[in-house]
Amino acid sequence: MNLSLRAMRYARTAILRGSIAAAAEELNVAASAVSAAIDQAEAAFGITLVTRARAKGISPTSAGRVILRRMEDLLDRYDAMLIDGAEMRTSLSGVLKIGYYAPIAPAFLPKIVASMMSENPGLSLSLEECDNARAQVGLIDGSFDVILFVADSPMPQIVVERLIHAPSYCLCSSDHRFARRSSVALDDLADEPLIILDRPVAKAHYLDLLESSGKPFSVVATVNSTEMIRALVGSGLGCSILNMRPVSNLTYAGDGTSCLPIESYSIGLTLSLGHVPGPRRRVVQAFSDACRAFFSAPEGRAMIVGA
């Protein structure tokens, strides 16, 4: 069975709105036309795209989320063909759904998307901070259009684009004796109370790094927030190991911190982009280009200690 572009638009709107009636009102058509479009789409693909509840509207199935992403891509590209060449090259619209596992993301993600938003009034964002596994699963099931994550062991269905490698560094208070140095040795950290970031991938990496010194070490706190780690370090509770730094050395409380390379170690974590194989929406490609441009410029490289 052939599936018309009109039927895809009706089905897409209904899935996004979560309601056949709401979609019909938005599209200014009869609810029966929207319902028929969903039936046609399910027949064309041979799978159930939505679950229907009389009082609660409709909800996409797992397969429905994947098909929704494909329909959005196709309709975006079709719409682009209907506008003039200049607008087709520059205008971005729709919702860009980004999942990110990057504890320092607030230091760079707003800078990357700000110009995209200001230049394209029809563009809106959906941002979700999540762990590494959730980011990848969300990309595959259609919850995200693109992800920022640590690609240490990516799922095979994901196309990975490396953005920047961030060697691990030592974070200490600006009043700490380390702050007067240009770097620290890994052995030095064994003598300090340590605050460890308790996030998937990161925690295991930091503990492995410390254990590689062969010396015992003391963890006085585990924290799942990078800014809380910076605040605890700034207050003098201990030192920490992180991978990327924000622009300011001041914590929320106004305390100073210092970032020092760890001598003889380039081991770290690599921040990467992830997307699904196949054609990408123009907005996803534009975001990917903006990420690469940011981290290849001095401003992005400045987030790496010892760069």
C-alpha positions, 0 to 999 in steps of 0.5 A: 500500500502506498502512503501519501505525504498527507497521510504521513503529516496527519499521522505525525501530527497526531503522534506528536500531539498525543491526540487524534482530536487535537491533531484534527483541530491543528490540521483543520480536518475531520478527526476521521481523516486523522484516524484513517491516516494512522490506519494507513500508516500502520498498514503500509509499515505492517506494524502498530505505531500507536496505542489508543485509549478513549480517554487518554488519547494515543501514545507511540509504540517503540516502533512508532517512535522510530517511524516518527523520526523517519517521517519527520526526516522525509517531510523535512526534506520534502518541505525543503524542496518547496522553498527557494534555494536561499531559504533551503540552505539557511532556514532551520525549523522544527524541534531538535531533540538533544540528549547529552551525557556531558557533566560540563555541558552547561559551559558549552552547549548554550554557546553552540545552540544560541546562534542557531536559535537566533538565526532560525526563529522556527527552531525549538530545542528539547534538551535532556541530561542523561547517563551514557546508556540512556543517551544511546537508547534514546537515540535508537528509539527516536527520543533524541535526534542527536546525542553528546556522549562518551563513546567508550563502547558505543552501541553498534547501531550508532554513528560516532563522530569524535569531538574532543579528547579530554585528558583527566586533570586534578581540581584543587582549591585555589588555596591548596598547595597544589595551586602553586604548581604547574602540574601534579603527579598521580602519586601526589593525589594518593596523599589527598582526600578525594571527591569522586564524580559518581556518574556512569563511565566517569567513576570507573575511569577515575578509580582505574586511574587512581589504582594505576598509581599502585598506592592506596587513596582515600575517597571522602565523598562521591557526588553525581554533580560536577558543580557540587564537586567544584563547590566541595573542592573550593571549600577545601574538603579535598581534591578531585579528578575531572576531564573538562573545565568551565570558563570560570574557576569560581564555584557557585559559592564564590570560592576559587579553584585551580585545574592542573594537568596530571604529569605523564598522563594523557588518558582521559575521556572523549566527548563524541556526537552520536546519530543514527545511520542514514540521512540526517535532518538539516537541523541535526547536520547544522548542530553537528557542524556547530559542535565541531566548529566550537571544539576546533576553535580556541574557545572549545580547546580552552576547556581542556586542561593542558591543551 
